[in-house]
């Protein structure tokens, strides 16, 4: 006979389930997956207090686009422009803002000043990167971020888009294109392998944890009897 405590998920189990589903939600489907997970976990206080880091990781990993002015001023939520305490900056408009990982809304906009040494390098790459994005990605959004660590400049070029346009590729630069193809092919193979491994891990852990949360009666369900009860109930109501 199953122990009643075996059917109760701990908070750590619930958070692991939230992370497994949220972090592997397809781009653009965060809200749908979140609502499903919310009903599954049935603990809004836990999600509010403990799951914020999970939501933040998803937004930054997926380079989530955000509109700063209800116009064409888009930037990306990434690890490279994270100021801490839910604040980010946009190097193009030189603004900082607070970002809500659930609602995707921005607030508390303020000025932000770039590093003078980095900015000249960043703006040059930003222009080239924006042109590349426009040529190769349908409705893509690009951003370039820069950091300066003891005069060691690091530039991070990011693109968020769901559709690559191969017909616009640089065919005159065959060697570059071939190298790019090999890099993408290798990265996609690693990504697909990681997805397969993740689903296997979820099968062994997450879904097994969900099964433990269901009552164990070891008796067969008489679906015919259940349907008879439903029909009888509908007749009485009519």
C-alpha distance (Angstrom), angle and dihedral (degrees) to the residues before:
residue distance angle dihedral
X1 . . .
X2 3.78 . .
X3 3.78 119.4 .
X4 3.82 112.3 -117.9
X5 3.82 90.0 -132.5
X6 3.81 89.2 60.9
X7 3.81 88.4 68.2
X8 3.82 94.8 56.1
X9 3.80 119.4 90.5
X10 3.79 117.0 -145.0
X11 3.81 120.4 -133.2
X12 3.80 90.0 -106.0
X13 3.83 89.7 53.8
X14 3.79 90.6 50.2
X15 3.81 92.2 49.1
X16 3.79 90.6 50.1
X17 3.80 89.3 52.6
X18 3.82 90.4 49.0
X19 3.81 91.0 50.2
X20 3.81 93.6 47.6
X21 3.79 93.3 52.8
X22 3.82 100.6 35.4
X23 3.80 98.5 45.1
X24 3.80 91.1 51.5
X25 3.80 96.9 44.5
X26 3.82 111.5 127.0
X27 3.82 116.7 -106.7
X28 3.79 111.0 -80.8
X29 3.81 94.6 17.1
X30 3.80 99.9 85.7
X31 3.80 94.7 113.5
X32 3.80 94.3 49.8
X33 3.79 92.2 49.7
X34 3.81 91.6 43.9
X35 3.81 92.7 53.9
X36 3.80 90.5 50.2
X37 3.80 91.8 48.6
X38 3.79 90.9 46.2
X39 3.81 91.5 57.6
X40 3.78 90.8 42.9
X41 3.81 95.4 52.0
X42 3.83 94.3 34.9
X43 3.81 93.3 -162.4
X44 3.82 114.1 108.0
X45 3.80 92.4 173.6
X46 3.80 90.7 58.1
X47 3.81 92.1 48.2
X48 3.79 92.1 48.9
X49 3.80 96.4 46.7
X50 3.80 103.8 34.1
X51 3.81 110.2 19.3
X52 3.81 100.0 59.7
X53 3.82 91.7 95.5
X54 3.80 89.5 55.0
X55 3.81 91.7 52.2
X56 3.82 90.7 46.4
X57 3.80 91.8 50.8
X58 3.81 91.1 51.8
X59 3.81 93.9 49.1
X60 3.80 93.5 48.8
X61 3.80 95.8 42.1
X62 3.82 90.6 52.3
X63 3.82 94.1 45.8
X64 3.80 90.2 -125.5
X65 3.83 112.3 -149.1
X66 3.79 119.3 -130.4
X67 3.80 130.7 -169.5
X68 3.79 112.0 -136.6
X69 3.81 100.2 -173.0
X70 3.82 109.1 20.9
X71 3.79 85.3 -105.3
X72 3.78 134.3 71.1
X73 3.80 98.1 -49.1
X74 3.80 99.9 112.7
X75 3.75 126.9 164.2
X76 3.79 134.5 168.5
X77 3.78 133.6 -110.4
X78 3.80 105.0 -129.2
X79 3.77 142.4 144.7
X80 3.81 88.1 -105.5
X81 3.82 97.2 65.0
X82 3.80 97.1 35.1
X83 3.82 111.0 129.5
X84 3.80 94.3 -179.4
X85 3.81 131.1 -109.9
X86 3.84 90.9 63.1
X87 3.81 92.0 -59.1
X88 3.80 125.4 130.2
X89 3.78 136.8 173.2
X90 3.79 136.5 -136.6
X91 3.82 112.4 -144.2
X92 3.82 93.7 -161.1
X93 3.81 97.2 57.6
X94 3.81 93.5 25.4
X95 3.77 91.7 -130.0
X96 3.78 132.2 136.1
X97 3.79 123.5 -154.8
X98 3.77 146.0 170.5
X99 3.81 115.3 -106.9
X100 3.81 127.3 -154.5
X101 3.81 108.4 -145.6
X102 3.81 93.4 -156.0
X103 3.82 103.9 41.5
X104 3.85 94.8 30.0
X105 3.81 88.7 -135.7
X106 3.80 125.5 140.8
X107 3.79 127.4 -143.5
X108 3.80 143.1 163.1
X109 3.80 94.6 46.3
X110 3.78 116.4 -166.5
X111 3.80 142.4 161.5
X112 3.80 121.5 -76.1
X113 3.79 126.4 -168.0
X114 3.83 121.6 -151.6
X115 3.78 126.2 -138.1
X116 3.79 106.2 -88.4
X117 3.81 93.8 -140.2
X118 3.82 93.7 50.7
X119 3.77 99.6 41.2
X120 3.79 99.4 73.4
X121 3.82 90.2 52.8
X122 3.79 92.3 43.4
X123 3.81 96.0 51.2
X124 3.81 92.9 51.3
X125 3.80 92.6 51.7
X126 3.80 91.3 41.0
X127 3.82 91.9 59.3
X128 3.82 92.9 48.1
X129 3.80 91.7 44.6
X130 3.81 92.9 49.1
X131 3.81 90.9 52.8
X132 3.79 91.1 48.3
X133 3.81 90.2 49.9
X134 3.81 92.0 50.0
X135 3.82 91.5 49.2
X136 3.80 97.9 47.4
X137 3.80 109.4 25.9
X138 3.79 128.6 59.9
X139 3.81 107.4 -128.4
X140 3.78 90.1 -15.1
X141 3.80 121.7 168.9
X142 3.79 120.4 -145.5
X143 3.78 134.5 -169.3
X144 3.79 134.6 173.5
X145 3.79 120.6 -154.0
X146 3.79 128.7 -168.5
X147 3.79 136.3 -159.4
X148 3.77 130.6 -172.3
X149 3.78 118.1 -151.4
X150 3.80 110.4 177.9
X151 3.83 90.9 -32.8
X152 3.79 90.8 -47.5
X153 3.81 103.5 126.3
X154 3.80 120.3 -153.5
X155 3.80 120.6 -169.4
X156 3.82 120.2 -163.1
X157 3.82 115.9 -165.4
X158 3.81 115.6 -163.6
X159 3.82 134.8 -176.8
X160 3.80 127.3 -172.5
X161 3.81 114.3 -163.1
X162 3.78 139.5 126.3
X163 3.80 100.7 -149.4
X164 3.79 127.6 54.9
X165 3.82 117.2 -159.3
X166 3.83 107.0 -145.1
X167 3.81 93.5 179.2
X168 3.79 89.0 71.2
X169 3.78 95.0 52.6
X170 3.80 122.0 130.2
X171 3.80 98.2 -99.2
X172 3.81 92.4 168.3
X173 3.80 89.6 66.2
X174 3.80 96.9 60.8
X175 3.76 97.4 165.2
X176 3.79 92.3 49.3
X177 3.79 91.4 47.5
X178 3.81 92.1 49.2
X179 3.79 92.1 50.1
X180 3.78 90.5 47.2
X181 3.81 91.3 50.2
X182 3.79 91.7 51.2
X183 3.78 92.1 49.4
X184 3.81 92.5 48.7
X185 3.81 92.2 45.4
X186 3.78 91.9 51.5
X187 3.80 92.5 46.0
X188 3.82 92.9 48.2
X189 3.82 91.6 48.9
X190 3.79 90.0 52.3
X191 3.82 89.9 46.8
X192 3.82 93.6 51.4
X193 3.80 91.4 47.6
X194 3.80 89.5 50.2
X195 3.82 90.8 50.8
X196 3.82 91.3 51.5
X197 3.78 91.4 48.4
X198 3.79 90.8 47.8
X199 3.81 93.2 52.5
X200 3.78 89.2 49.8
X201 3.81 90.2 50.3
X202 3.80 90.8 48.0
X203 3.79 89.9 50.8
X204 3.80 90.2 51.9
X205 3.82 96.5 43.4
X206 3.81 119.1 10.6
X207 3.79 100.3 40.4
X208 3.80 91.0 39.2
X209 3.82 88.3 54.9
X210 3.80 89.8 50.7
X211 3.78 91.0 51.4
X212 3.80 90.0 53.8
X213 3.80 88.8 56.4
X214 3.81 91.7 62.6
X215 3.83 120.7 84.4
X216 3.79 115.1 -98.3
X217 3.83 112.3 -139.5
X218 3.82 100.1 149.5
X219 3.82 89.3 -143.2
X220 3.79 129.5 121.3
X221 3.79 119.9 -111.2
X222 3.79 114.4 -120.8
X223 3.80 99.1 -142.7
X224 3.82 91.8 178.1
X225 3.81 90.8 58.3
X226 3.80 91.8 47.2
X227 3.81 90.9 51.7
X228 3.82 90.5 48.9
X229 3.82 89.9 53.9
X230 3.80 90.1 49.6
X231 3.82 93.1 50.2
X232 3.79 91.9 47.8
X233 3.80 90.8 49.3
X234 3.82 91.8 50.4
X235 3.86 91.2 49.8
X236 3.82 91.4 52.1
X237 3.80 91.7 49.7
X238 3.81 91.6 50.9
